[in-house]
Amino acid sequence: MDMIMRRTMMCGEARLGDVGGEVALNGWVQRSRRLGGIIFCDLRDRTGIVQIVFDEDVPAEVFGRAEGLRSEFVVGVRGVVREREAKNAELATGDVEVLARELVVYSEAETPPIYVKDDDNVDENLRLKYRYIDLRKQKMQRNLAFRAEVCRIAREYFSGQGFTEVETPVLVKPTPEGARDYLVPSRISKGEFYALPQSPQLYKQLLMASGTDRYFQIAKCFRDEDLRADRQPEFTQIDLEMSFVDVDGVIAVQEGFLAKLMKEIKGVELSLPLPRLSYAEAMERFGSDKPDTRFGMELVDVSGAVKDSEFGVFADAVRGGGSVRGVCATGGSEHYSRKDIDKLTEACRAHGAKGLAWMRVTDEGVQTSFSKFFSDEGLALLAGLFGAAQGDLILLVADSDKVVFQTLGFVRCEVAQRLGLIGGGAGSGMGAGASAGGGAGAGAGSDVGMGSGAGSDERYEFLWVVDFPLFEEGDEGGISAKHHPFTSPAPEDAHLLESEPLAVRALAYDIVLNGNEIGGGSVRIHDRGLQRRMFDALGLTDDEVQSKFGFLLEAFRYGVPPHGGLAYGLDRLVMLLLGEDSIRETIAFPKNQAAEDPVSGAPGEAGDGQLEELGLRLA
């Protein structure tokens, strides 16, 4: 008998067509049980489980070893496939079993701290600490295989479209802008530091200047940010850049990829071209730059109808340059008690809203939280603007447009989920680019952030959001780039760079799936004069520009093609297509909420000798 039993098939592959054939299998013991003179063992590998039977006809030494089998023992089995008398419809191999003749025990196992089954409901921190055991679950193996398949399809498609896969540096120059960098001290140049890249942004533009023409890579990116369900300190992008393209050119190539991906991995035929919404229309209709279009409940602007009302909250908002808008939840009244609305109102405060007004349409008329300020006729007129019918619930916000949009964008998704209009989370994650940290640094405003919300709804609504603003108001006054400072302004708006920068639209685009941004990018500036105007608009001095972007601008002195690109958030894309609620379910060894690796214990302390070599001393 060989020390290693060379397997002839995987455990999950045995079928009725294999009956009578001899097979060799390797795997982990899921469980073992003895009934009289027979031992039944469920053997598991990444493909599934098959039942192994040891009976009285097996050699005595083999039966003796089988008696000692326990969960998670690693074994090899040789035997003959036969049809099961008591079939198990829950297993793909449930029609057959393997009558064992040989058994090799490769290693024994202590009782594991977590069960190896998909529905164990164990604490996530324990799962992450024993991730190597957690990954033995069929679901986790499926998730890893699914992610690998997405990567395979991406490589196959983009290679077929003339893209060259190029690895860009992981040790790069730190910048103070955007999200916080992870810093790596240099032993050779003491007192100086590398940074881990927040994105390959500057290097992929250098590749365009180098004549590579079309580049892609599956790139690791790093941001030192506070974590949540689908944000990790290290994440992965499907990153790409193309020369001699406009917005339509980039989008056309991406739609081909998405069509191939959805066809091969989900069996879904996408109707191309995908819908497009301008940023302005998306905000007006849905209150979000990543709208979920699987349901209606669009925003209605009632500012004109309430601007002269006696209700100061409404009237003051309009007089102050804001607006009063709302959404109508069809049949929503029965789903929301007054207590439920109070809870929803409290949740809205996190989005900047001071409150949430409501209206119910009943058989006795309109009930509201502000009835004393309106006549019955006025309330009926207001409800009519929403097309509301009996049983509907109207929710309104009065504030600046920014607060109104972000609050109602949250409200419509929250209510839709409660009403069962969508399955799972709708998404309230981060937008693209600089919204992940703002600013104008290398890697800041990279082509995709890590948003939130998964959703298990099997509908797949893709759309493009285009014509983003080029700038946004900064947190401390002034303006900042909404994506990054290399994003090209729309040519027809370029004359407004100095006079009305906030009115300038960008040649930027996001791809949205079910209310989640899964990718984003832009056409870049390739004209040095226009790039200088962009830096001036951002208030960057010559020294700042040279310090942060000097090597890129130096390259642009020697001829650069028009170019544009995009990056997909691979972790989030896989999460959405799997219907998971967290990107940690799609990553082999993720960090926990404290940015720690529970398996290895990272981060850890460095020894005094290491610190001395680096010229560092801890405070």
C-alpha positions as CSV (number, residue, x, y, z in Angstrom):
1,M,0.0,0.0,0.0
2,D,1.3,3.4,-1.0
3,M,1.9,5.9,1.8
4,I,-0.1,8.4,-0.3
5,M,-3.2,6.9,-1.8
6,R,-3.4,8.5,-5.3
7,R,-7.0,9.5,-5.7
8,T,-9.0,8.6,-8.8
9,M,-11.8,11.1,-8.1
10,M,-13.0,13.7,-5.7
11,C,-15.5,12.9,-3.0
12,G,-18.3,14.9,-4.4
13,E,-18.0,13.4,-7.9
14,A,-19.3,9.8,-7.3
15,R,-22.5,9.0,-9.1
16,L,-24.6,6.0,-10.2
17,G,-22.6,5.7,-13.4
18,D,-19.5,4.8,-11.2
19,V,-21.2,1.8,-9.6
20,G,-19.0,-1.3,-9.7
21,G,-15.8,0.7,-10.3
22,E,-12.9,0.9,-7.9
23,V,-12.0,4.4,-6.6
24,A,-9.4,6.0,-4.4
25,L,-10.5,9.0,-2.3
26,N,-8.7,11.4,0.0
27,G,-10.3,13.8,2.4
28,W,-11.4,14.7,5.9
29,V,-13.8,12.7,8.1
30,Q,-17.0,14.7,8.5
31,R,-18.3,12.1,11.0
32,S,-18.1,8.4,11.8
33,R,-20.7,6.1,13.4
34,R,-21.0,2.4,14.0
35,L,-24.2,0.5,13.6
36,G,-23.7,-3.1,14.7
37,G,-20.9,-4.6,12.7
38,I,-20.7,-1.8,10.2
39,I,-18.9,1.6,10.3
40,F,-20.3,4.4,8.3
41,C,-18.0,7.4,7.6
42,D,-18.8,10.6,5.7
43,L,-15.7,11.6,3.8
44,R,-15.4,15.3,2.7
45,D,-13.2,17.3,0.4
46,R,-13.8,20.6,-1.3
47,T,-16.2,19.1,-3.8
48,G,-18.6,17.5,-1.3
49,I,-19.3,14.5,0.8
50,V,-19.6,10.8,0.1
51,Q,-20.5,7.9,2.4
52,I,-17.8,5.3,3.1
53,V,-18.8,1.8,4.5
54,F,-16.5,-0.5,6.4
55,D,-18.2,-3.9,6.9
56,E,-17.2,-7.3,8.3
57,D,-15.5,-8.4,5.1
58,V,-12.9,-5.7,5.3
59,P,-9.5,-6.9,6.6
60,A,-9.3,-6.8,10.4
61,E,-6.5,-4.3,10.6
62,V,-8.4,-1.9,8.3
63,F,-11.6,-2.3,10.3
64,G,-9.6,-1.7,13.5
65,R,-8.2,1.6,12.1
66,A,-11.8,2.6,10.9
67,E,-13.0,2.1,14.5
68,G,-10.7,4.9,15.6
69,L,-11.8,7.4,13.1
70,R,-13.0,10.8,14.4
71,S,-14.1,14.1,12.9
72,E,-11.4,15.9,10.9
73,F,-9.1,12.9,10.7
74,V,-7.4,13.1,7.3
75,V,-7.6,9.8,5.5
76,G,-7.3,7.9,2.2
77,V,-9.8,5.2,1.2
78,R,-9.8,2.7,-1.6
79,G,-13.0,0.7,-2.4
80,V,-15.8,-0.1,-4.8
81,V,-18.7,2.2,-5.6
82,R,-22.2,0.7,-5.0
83,E,-25.7,1.9,-5.0
84,R,-27.1,3.0,-1.6
85,E,-30.1,1.2,-0.2
86,A,-31.2,4.3,1.8
87,K,-30.6,7.2,-0.5
88,N,-29.9,10.8,0.7
89,A,-31.5,13.4,-1.5
90,E,-29.6,16.2,0.3
91,L,-26.3,15.0,-1.1
92,A,-25.1,15.1,-4.7
93,T,-23.6,11.7,-4.0
94,G,-26.6,10.5,-2.1
95,D,-27.4,7.6,-4.5
96,V,-24.1,5.9,-3.9
97,E,-21.6,4.9,-1.3
98,V,-18.1,3.4,-1.3
99,L,-17.5,0.0,0.2
100,A,-14.0,0.4,1.6
101,R,-11.2,-2.2,1.3
102,E,-8.2,-0.1,2.2
103,L,-7.7,2.8,4.7
104,V,-4.8,5.1,5.3
105,V,-4.8,7.6,8.2
106,Y,-2.6,10.5,7.2
107,S,-3.2,12.5,10.4
108,E,-5.4,12.5,13.4
109,A,-7.2,15.5,14.7
110,E,-8.3,16.8,18.1
111,T,-11.9,18.0,18.5
112,P,-12.0,21.2,16.5
113,P,-13.1,24.4,18.3
114,I,-15.7,25.1,15.6
115,Y,-18.0,22.7,13.6
116,V,-17.3,22.2,10.0
117,K,-20.8,22.8,8.7
118,D,-22.3,25.8,6.9
119,D,-25.0,26.6,9.4
120,D,-23.0,26.5,12.6
121,N,-23.8,30.1,13.5
122,V,-20.5,30.4,15.4
123,D,-19.2,33.8,16.5
124,E,-17.3,35.4,13.6
125,N,-14.2,36.2,15.7
126,L,-13.9,32.5,16.5
127,R,-14.4,31.7,12.8
128,L,-11.6,34.1,11.8
129,K,-9.2,32.8,14.5
130,Y,-9.6,29.2,13.2
131,R,-10.0,30.3,9.6
132,Y,-8.2,27.3,8.3
133,I,-10.9,25.1,9.8
134,D,-13.7,27.5,8.8
135,L,-12.5,27.3,5.2
136,R,-13.2,23.6,5.2
137,K,-16.9,24.3,5.0
138,Q,-18.5,23.6,1.7
139,K,-19.9,27.2,1.5
140,M,-16.4,28.7,2.0
141,Q,-14.8,26.4,-0.5
142,R,-17.6,27.4,-3.0
143,N,-16.9,31.1,-2.3
144,L,-13.2,30.7,-2.9
145,A,-13.8,28.8,-6.1
146,F,-16.4,31.4,-7.2
147,R,-13.9,34.2,-6.7
148,A,-11.2,32.3,-8.6
149,E,-13.7,31.9,-11.5
150,V,-14.4,35.7,-11.6
151,C,-10.7,36.3,-11.8
152,R,-10.3,33.7,-14.5
153,I,-13.0,35.3,-16.6
154,A,-11.5,38.7,-16.1
155,R,-8.1,37.5,-17.2
156,E,-9.5,35.7,-20.2
157,Y,-11.7,38.5,-21.3
158,F,-9.2,41.4,-21.0
159,S,-6.3,39.4,-22.4
160,G,-8.6,38.7,-25.4
161,Q,-9.2,42.4,-25.8
162,G,-5.5,43.2,-26.1
163,F,-4.8,44.1,-22.5
164,T,-1.4,43.3,-21.1
165,E,-1.3,42.1,-17.4
166,V,1.4,44.1,-15.6
167,E,2.3,44.1,-12.0
168,T,2.8,47.6,-10.4
169,P,4.9,48.3,-7.3
170,V,3.7,47.5,-3.8
171,L,6.3,49.7,-2.2
172,V,5.4,53.3,-3.3
173,K,5.9,56.9,-2.3
174,P,3.7,58.0,0.6
175,T,1.5,61.0,0.3
176,P,-0.5,62.9,2.9
177,E,-3.7,63.1,0.9
178,G,-6.7,60.7,0.8
179,A,-7.1,57.8,3.2
180,R,-4.2,57.1,5.6
181,D,-1.3,55.2,4.1
182,Y,0.2,52.1,5.6
183,L,3.9,53.1,6.0
184,V,6.9,50.8,5.6
185,P,10.2,52.1,7.0
186,S,13.3,51.9,4.8
187,R,16.3,50.2,6.4
188,I,18.6,51.6,3.7
189,S,17.3,55.2,3.8
190,K,16.8,55.6,7.5
191,G,14.1,58.0,8.5
192,E,12.3,57.6,5.1
193,F,9.3,55.4,4.4
194,Y,7.5,53.6,1.6
195,A,3.8,53.4,1.5
196,L,1.6,50.5,0.5
197,P,-0.5,51.6,-2.6
198,Q,-4.1,52.8,-2.1
199,S,-4.4,52.0,-5.8
200,P,-2.1,51.6,-8.9
201,Q,-3.5,55.0,-10.2
202,L,-0.2,56.8,-11.0
203,Y,1.6,53.7,-12.3
204,K,-1.1,52.7,-14.7
205,Q,-1.1,56.2,-16.1
206,L,2.7,55.8,-16.5
207,L,2.1,52.6,-18.4
208,M,-0.1,54.5,-20.8
209,A,2.8,57.0,-21.3
210,S,5.0,54.0,-21.9
211,G,3.0,52.8,-24.9
212,T,1.6,49.7,-23.2
213,D,-1.8,50.8,-24.7
214,R,-4.0,48.6,-22.6
215,Y,-3.1,47.4,-19.1
216,F,-4.9,45.4,-16.5
217,Q,-4.0,43.6,-13.3
218,I,-5.7,42.0,-10.3
219,A,-4.2,44.4,-7.8
220,K,-3.8,44.4,-4.0
221,C,-4.6,47.8,-2.5
222,F,-4.3,49.1,1.0
223,R,-6.0,51.8,3.1
224,D,-5.6,52.5,6.8
225,E,-9.3,53.2,7.5
226,D,-11.9,52.2,10.1
227,L,-13.5,48.9,9.1
228,R,-17.0,47.7,8.6
229,A,-18.8,44.8,7.0
230,D,-17.3,45.2,3.6
231,R,-14.2,47.3,4.1
232,Q,-10.8,45.8,4.7
233,P,-7.4,47.3,5.2
234,E,-6.2,45.3,2.2
235,F,-8.6,44.7,-0.7
236,T,-8.4,43.7,-4.4
237,Q,-9.2,45.6,-7.6
238,I,-9.6,44.4,-11.1
239,D,-7.7,47.4,-12.4
240,L,-7.3,48.6,-16.0
241,E,-6.3,51.5,-18.2
242,M,-6.7,52.1,-22.0
243,S,-5.1,54.5,-24.4
244,F,-6.8,56.5,-27.1
245,V,-10.3,56.2,-25.7
246,D,-13.2,58.4,-24.7
247,V,-16.0,57.6,-22.1
248,D,-18.0,55.5,-24.6
249,G,-14.9,53.5,-25.5
250,V,-14.1,52.5,-21.9
251,I,-17.8,51.7,-21.2
252,A,-18.1,49.5,-24.3
253,V,-15.2,47.3,-23.3
254,Q,-16.6,47.0,-19.7
255,E,-20.0,46.1,-20.9
256,G,-18.5,43.2,-22.9
257,F,-16.8,42.0,-19.7
258,L,-19.9,42.3,-17.6
259,A,-21.9,40.4,-20.2
260,K,-19.4,37.6,-20.3
261,L,-19.1,37.5,-16.5
262,M,-22.9,37.3,-15.9
263,K,-23.4,34.8,-18.7
264,E,-20.7,32.4,-17.6
265,I,-21.0,32.7,-13.8
266,K,-24.7,33.3,-13.3
267,G,-26.3,32.2,-16.5
268,V,-27.8,35.7,-16.9
269,E,-28.0,37.4,-20.3
270,L,-27.4,41.2,-20.0
271,S,-29.2,43.5,-22.5
272,L,-26.6,45.9,-23.8
273,P,-26.0,48.7,-23.8
274,L,-26.7,49.1,-20.1
275,P,-28.8,52.1,-19.0
276,R,-27.1,55.3,-18.1
277,L,-28.1,58.0,-15.7
278,S,-26.4,61.4,-15.2
279,Y,-25.3,62.1,-11.6
280,A,-27.8,64.9,-11.4
281,E,-30.7,62.7,-12.5
282,A,-29.6,59.9,-10.2
283,M,-29.6,62.3,-7.2
284,E,-32.9,63.9,-8.2
285,R,-34.8,60.6,-8.7
286,F,-33.1,58.3,-6.1
287,G,-31.1,60.5,-3.7
288,S,-28.0,58.4,-4.5
289,D,-25.2,58.3,-7.0
290,K,-25.5,54.5,-6.8
291,P,-29.2,54.0,-7.1
292,D,-31.0,50.7,-6.7
293,T,-33.4,50.5,-9.6
294,R,-35.0,47.2,-8.7
295,F,-37.9,49.1,-7.2
296,G,-39.6,52.5,-7.7
297,M,-40.2,54.8,-4.7
298,E,-38.5,57.7,-6.5
299,L,-38.1,61.0,-4.8
300,V,-40.8,63.7,-5.3
301,D,-39.9,67.4,-4.9
302,V,-42.8,69.2,-3.1
303,S,-40.8,72.4,-2.4
304,G,-43.1,74.5,-4.5
305,A,-46.2,73.3,-2.8
306,V,-45.0,73.9,0.8
307,K,-42.7,76.9,0.5
308,D,-45.4,79.3,1.7
309,S,-46.9,77.0,4.3
310,E,-47.1,77.9,8.0
311,F,-44.9,74.9,8.8
312,G,-41.6,76.5,9.5
313,V,-39.5,73.4,9.0
314,F,-40.7,73.2,5.4
315,A,-40.8,76.9,4.6
316,D,-37.4,77.7,6.2
317,A,-35.7,74.8,4.3
318,V,-36.9,76.2,0.9
319,R,-36.1,79.8,1.8
320,G,-32.6,78.7,2.8
321,G,-31.9,77.3,-0.6
322,G,-32.8,73.7,0.3
323,S,-35.8,71.6,-0.6
324,V,-38.6,69.4,0.8
325,R,-38.7,66.0,-0.8
326,G,-40.2,62.7,0.0
327,V,-40.9,59.1,-1.0
328,C,-44.2,57.2,-1.1
329,A,-44.1,53.6,0.1
330,T,-47.0,51.8,-1.5
331,G,-48.9,49.9,1.2
332,G,-46.2,51.0,3.7
333,S,-48.6,52.3,6.4
334,E,-49.3,48.8,7.8
335,H,-45.6,48.0,8.0
336,Y,-44.6,51.1,10.1
337,S,-46.1,51.9,13.5
338,R,-45.4,55.2,15.1
339,K,-42.7,53.5,17.1
340,D,-41.1,52.2,13.9
341,I,-41.2,55.6,12.3
342,D,-39.4,57.0,15.4
343,K,-36.7,54.4,15.0
344,L,-36.3,55.3,11.3
345,T,-36.2,58.9,12.2
346,E,-33.3,58.3,14.6
347,A,-31.5,56.4,12.0
348,C,-31.9,59.3,9.6
349,R,-30.0,61.6,12.0
350,A,-26.8,59.7,11.1
351,H,-27.3,61.0,7.6
352,G,-27.6,64.6,8.7
353,A,-31.4,65.0,8.9
354,K,-32.9,66.8,11.8
355,G,-36.1,64.9,11.5
356,L,-38.5,62.9,9.3
357,A,-42.0,64.0,8.6
358,W,-44.7,61.5,7.7
359,M,-48.1,61.1,6.1
360,R,-50.5,58.2,6.1
361,V,-53.4,57.9,3.6
362,T,-56.3,56.3,5.4
363,D,-60.0,55.7,4.6
364,E,-60.6,58.7,7.0
365,G,-58.3,61.0,5.2
366,V,-54.6,62.0,5.6
367,Q,-52.9,61.6,8.9
368,T,-49.6,63.4,9.4
369,S,-47.0,64.5,11.9
370,F,-47.7,68.2,10.9
371,S,-51.5,68.3,10.4
372,K,-52.0,71.5,12.4
373,F,-50.2,73.5,9.8
374,F,-52.2,72.3,6.8
375,S,-55.9,72.2,5.9
376,D,-57.5,68.8,5.0
377,E,-57.5,70.1,1.4
378,G,-53.8,71.0,1.6
379,L,-52.9,67.6,2.9
380,A,-54.9,65.9,0.2
381,L,-53.2,68.0,-2.4
382,L,-49.8,67.2,-1.0
383,A,-50.6,63.5,-0.9
384,G,-51.8,63.8,-4.5
385,L,-48.3,65.0,-5.6
386,F,-47.0,61.5,-4.6
387,G,-49.9,59.7,-6.3
388,A,-50.6,58.2,-2.9
389,A,-53.5,55.9,-2.3
390,Q,-55.1,54.4,0.8
391,G,-52.6,52.5,2.9
392,D,-49.6,54.3,1.5
393,L,-47.0,55.9,3.7
394,I,-45.2,59.1,2.7
395,L,-41.9,60.1,4.4
396,L,-40.5,63.6,3.9
397,V,-37.2,65.4,4.7
398,A,-36.7,69.2,4.7
399,D,-33.1,70.4,4.6
400,S,-30.2,71.3,2.3
401,D,-30.3,69.3,-0.9
402,K,-27.2,67.4,0.2
403,V,-28.9,66.2,3.4
404,V,-32.2,65.6,1.8
405,F,-30.6,63.4,-0.9
406,Q,-28.4,61.3,1.4
407,T,-31.2,60.8,3.9
408,L,-33.9,59.9,1.4
409,G,-31.4,57.7,-0.5
410,F,-31.0,55.8,2.7
411,V,-34.8,55.8,3.6
412,R,-36.0,54.4,0.2
413,C,-33.6,51.5,0.5
414,E,-34.4,50.8,4.1
415,V,-38.1,50.9,3.5
416,A,-37.9,48.8,0.3
417,Q,-36.1,46.1,2.3
418,R,-38.7,46.1,5.0
419,L,-41.5,45.9,2.4
420,G,-39.8,43.0,0.7
421,L,-39.2,44.8,-2.5
422,I,-35.5,43.7,-2.5
423,G,-33.9,40.8,-0.8
424,G,-31.0,41.5,1.5
425,G,-29.2,44.9,1.8
426,A,-29.6,47.5,-0.7
427,G,-26.3,49.2,-0.2
428,S,-25.3,52.5,1.4
429,G,-21.7,52.3,0.8
430,M,-19.0,54.7,-0.2
431,G,-18.9,56.2,-3.6
432,A,-16.0,56.1,-5.9
433,G,-12.8,57.9,-5.8
434,A,-12.0,60.6,-3.4
435,S,-15.2,59.9,-1.3
436,A,-13.1,57.1,0.1
437,G,-10.8,59.7,1.7
438,G,-10.8,62.7,-0.5
439,G,-7.7,64.5,-1.5
440,A,-5.2,64.5,-4.2
441,G,-2.6,61.9,-3.3
442,A,-1.1,59.0,-5.0
443,G,-3.8,56.3,-4.5
444,A,-6.2,58.9,-3.1
445,G,-9.4,59.0,-5.0
446,S,-8.6,55.7,-6.6
447,D,-11.0,54.2,-9.0
448,V,-13.1,52.4,-6.5
449,G,-13.8,52.5,-2.8
450,M,-15.2,49.8,-0.5
451,G,-18.9,50.3,-0.1
452,S,-21.5,48.5,1.9
453,G,-24.6,46.3,1.3
454,A,-24.8,43.0,-0.3
455,G,-28.2,41.7,-1.1
456,S,-29.4,38.2,-2.0
457,D,-32.0,39.3,-4.5
458,E,-31.5,37.3,-7.7
459,R,-32.3,40.2,-9.9
460,Y,-29.3,42.0,-11.3
461,E,-29.9,45.6,-12.3
462,F,-26.8,47.2,-13.8
463,L,-26.5,50.9,-14.8
464,W,-23.9,53.5,-15.4
465,V,-23.8,56.8,-13.6
466,V,-22.0,59.5,-15.6
467,D,-21.4,63.2,-15.6
468,F,-20.2,63.4,-12.0
469,P,-19.1,66.8,-10.6
470,L,-15.4,67.3,-11.0
471,F,-15.1,68.9,-7.6
472,E,-16.9,68.9,-4.3
473,E,-16.8,71.2,-1.3
474,G,-13.9,70.3,1.1
475,D,-14.4,69.4,4.7
476,E,-12.5,72.5,5.8
477,G,-13.6,74.9,3.1
478,G,-12.3,75.2,-0.4
479,I,-12.8,72.4,-2.9
480,S,-11.4,68.9,-3.5
481,A,-11.4,66.5,-6.4
482,K,-14.4,64.3,-6.3
483,H,-12.4,61.5,-7.9
484,H,-8.8,62.4,-8.2
485,P,-6.9,65.4,-9.7
486,F,-6.1,63.6,-13.0
487,T,-9.8,63.2,-13.9
488,S,-10.6,65.2,-17.1
489,P,-13.3,67.9,-17.0
490,A,-16.0,67.6,-19.6
491,P,-14.7,69.7,-22.6
492,E,-17.8,71.9,-22.7
493,D,-17.3,72.8,-19.0
494,A,-13.6,73.4,-19.0
495,H,-14.0,77.2,-19.3
496,L,-15.7,77.2,-15.8
497,L,-12.6,75.8,-14.0
498,E,-11.6,79.2,-12.6
499,S,-15.0,80.9,-12.4
500,E,-17.4,78.2,-11.3
501,P,-15.4,75.0,-10.5
502,L,-18.3,73.3,-8.6
503,A,-20.4,73.5,-11.8
504,V,-17.8,71.6,-13.9
505,R,-18.7,68.0,-14.8
506,A,-16.2,65.3,-15.0
507,L,-15.6,62.6,-17.6
508,A,-16.1,60.1,-14.8
509,Y,-18.4,57.1,-14.6
510,D,-19.4,54.5,-12.1
511,I,-20.9,51.0,-12.7
512,V,-23.7,50.2,-10.3
513,L,-25.3,46.8,-9.4
514,N,-28.4,46.7,-7.3
515,G,-27.6,49.9,-5.5
516,N,-23.9,49.2,-5.0
517,E,-21.0,50.8,-6.8
518,I,-18.9,47.9,-8.1
519,G,-16.5,49.9,-10.2
520,G,-15.6,53.4,-11.2
521,G,-13.2,55.4,-13.3
522,S,-12.6,58.3,-15.6
523,V,-11.0,59.6,-18.7
524,R,-7.7,61.3,-17.5
525,I,-6.2,64.6,-18.3
526,H,-3.4,64.3,-20.8
527,D,-2.9,68.0,-21.6
528,R,-0.2,69.6,-19.4
529,G,-1.8,73.0,-19.5
530,L,-5.2,71.6,-18.4
531,Q,-3.5,69.6,-15.7
532,R,-1.9,72.8,-14.4
533,R,-5.3,74.5,-14.3
534,M,-6.7,71.6,-12.4
535,F,-4.0,71.8,-9.8
536,D,-4.6,75.6,-9.5
537,A,-8.3,75.1,-9.0
538,L,-7.4,72.7,-6.1
539,G,-5.1,75.3,-4.6
540,L,-2.0,73.2,-4.9
541,T,1.3,75.1,-5.0
542,D,4.2,74.2,-7.4
543,D,6.1,72.6,-4.5
544,E,3.1,70.5,-3.5
545,V,2.6,69.4,-7.1
546,Q,6.2,68.5,-7.6
547,S,6.4,66.7,-4.3
548,K,3.3,64.6,-4.9
549,F,3.1,64.1,-8.6
550,G,6.5,65.2,-10.0
551,F,7.5,61.8,-11.5
552,L,4.1,61.5,-13.3
553,L,4.3,65.1,-14.7
554,E,7.9,64.5,-15.7
555,A,6.8,61.5,-17.8
556,F,4.0,63.6,-19.4
557,R,6.6,66.0,-20.8
558,Y,7.6,63.4,-23.3
559,G,4.3,62.6,-24.9
560,V,1.3,60.9,-23.4
561,P,-1.8,59.6,-25.2
562,P,-5.4,60.3,-24.3
563,H,-6.3,57.6,-21.8
564,G,-8.9,56.5,-19.3
565,G,-9.6,53.5,-17.1
566,L,-11.7,51.9,-14.5
567,A,-11.3,49.6,-11.4
568,Y,-13.7,47.1,-10.1
569,G,-13.9,46.2,-6.4
570,L,-13.3,42.5,-6.7
571,D,-14.2,41.7,-3.1
572,R,-17.5,43.5,-3.3
573,L,-18.4,42.3,-6.8
574,V,-17.9,38.7,-5.6
575,M,-19.9,39.4,-2.4
576,L,-22.9,40.7,-4.4
577,L,-22.9,37.9,-6.9
578,L,-22.8,35.3,-4.1
579,G,-25.5,37.1,-2.1
580,E,-23.3,37.4,0.9
581,D,-23.6,40.2,3.5
582,S,-19.8,40.8,4.1
583,I,-16.7,40.8,1.9
584,R,-15.1,38.7,4.7
585,E,-17.0,35.8,3.3
586,T,-15.2,36.2,0.0
587,I,-11.6,36.6,1.3
588,A,-9.5,33.6,2.5
589,F,-7.9,35.3,5.5
590,P,-9.6,38.6,6.2
591,K,-8.9,41.1,9.0
592,N,-11.4,41.5,11.8
593,Q,-13.1,44.8,12.8
594,A,-9.9,45.8,14.7
595,A,-7.8,45.3,11.5
596,E,-6.2,42.3,13.1
597,D,-5.4,38.9,11.6
598,P,-6.8,36.5,14.3
599,V,-5.0,33.5,12.7
600,S,-1.4,34.9,12.9
601,G,-2.0,37.6,15.6
602,A,-0.8,40.4,13.2
603,P,0.0,43.2,13.8
604,G,2.7,42.3,16.2
605,E,5.5,43.9,18.0
606,A,8.9,44.4,16.3
607,G,12.0,43.4,18.2
608,D,14.5,45.9,19.5
609,G,17.1,44.7,16.9
610,Q,14.7,45.2,14.1
611,L,13.8,48.7,15.2
612,E,17.5,49.6,15.6
613,E,18.2,48.4,12.1
614,L,15.4,50.7,10.8
615,G,16.6,53.7,12.9
616,L,13.3,53.7,14.8
617,R,12.5,54.1,18.5
618,L,9.1,53.7,20.0
619,A,7.7,56.6,22.0
